[in-house]
Amino acid sequence: MAKEKFTGVKGMNDMLPQDAPIWQYVQKTCVDVLSSYGYQEIRTPILENTRVFTRGVGEVTDIVEKEMYSFTDSMNGDQLTLRPECTSAVVRAVNEHNLLYGTTQRLWYCGPMFRHERPQRGRYRQFHQLGAEALGMAGPDIDAEIIMMLARMWKALGVGPVKLEMNTLGAQEERQKHREALIAYFEAHKDQLDEDALRRLYTNPLRILDTKNPDMQGLVDAAPKLLDYLGEESRAFLSRLEELVSSAGIEYSINPRLVRGLDYYNHTVFEWITDKLGAQGTICGGGRYDPLVEMLGGRPAPGVGFAMGMERVIELMREVGQVPKASQTDVYVLHHGGESQAKAMLLAETMRDRGIRVVTHPGEASIKSQMKKADASGAEFAVFATEDELAQGTVGIKALRAHEHAPFAEQTLVATAEAADKVAEALAALHR
Ligand code: HAM
């Protein structure tokens, strides 16, 4: 019988061990920044009741109309969906657990999201977002703080210049007026609308502005602008945000065409874009979503947040050569099997007590072949717990990488009891 070959699901990637250091580095770097602004982690399930997203993200969005992995739970008939984004899920959890009762919340999350899109570079069906939501705070100071926090993350990650585009979607009544004007305008030019636009004309005309159809660009460019429908308050909100962002020295442009693909936004929306990743250059998107908490059954409370695409950020770091070299192993312990293996394993334990990352050679092999493994492991030091050395109460330590003035550049014998301390000192010297 022919052996069956198994492959992963299209558009869903394995993260292989050689990629683990960069994934961990990106998450840690961002979380350090988030913590410095008072954000705490929240984890919600990957499955939610479908209503959370149809209500939260909006019925007439690409995500809900054609990208969700939804199914009926065969055990009880529940309608469930693999989360396509996390803002709605976080708000659902915050409401369910009353986390906004008389207080505010600053929350972050990181994990897989699922959208049934056409896979291509930077666009996957399972992808990962690192995001944050600030809930219960109404002012543009919080929007500005989020922008400042993101600018700090890009700097810490070393992704190079990324362009910030901002826009405002105004307040609900203003949007309503603009919407009516848009419908009237597009009705008058119905013959120029494509199928998608015709379908959205009465359900979500704002999204027509987002069209990628080149034949409709002229029409869309001349369409009524929301900016012209904004009242005093919305204008003041945007100008305060601009003022705070500028005074932090962050460059931005206002893009009146930026409407975002999710329906819960009002006032501020923003995206960070790079020109180094081709068509999928948006590494991060977000904005204010004051209606959402109430839409998902909570007492009205404002919210604002963002999510970055981890795959895109990592791809960008690779493009600009910012991949940190991180070895996973500090020390490789070699031995002669038998009694020396037992001692090697105990010595490894004393090193781990000091936080050193140690691999002890598994099984038995010649020292030459163990050395090859030691070298390939990426370890900084080899420790020889071989019979001769152990018999004298010593082990040998040798640096495996060429560093200037590296300790143990030559193989050196040290007392077995002191070996863990010596290695710890040597590692500290390397990392100084
Ligand atoms: P979004 O713009 O749909 O916003 O997604 C945020 C980011 O996730 C995008 O800018 C992109 O980097 C990444 N992303 C989206 N789809 C894919 C995909 N198929 N493959 C790879 N990366 C992708 C949201 O999801 C909102 N929840 C953001 C937010 C949080 N707004 C307020 N709070």
Residues whose N, C-alpha, C, O or C-beta is under 5 A from the ligand:
A	BS01	HAM	E85 C86 T87 R115 E117 G122 R123 Y124 F127 G131 A132 T282 I283 C284 G285 G286 G287 V304 G305 F306 A307 M308 G309 R312
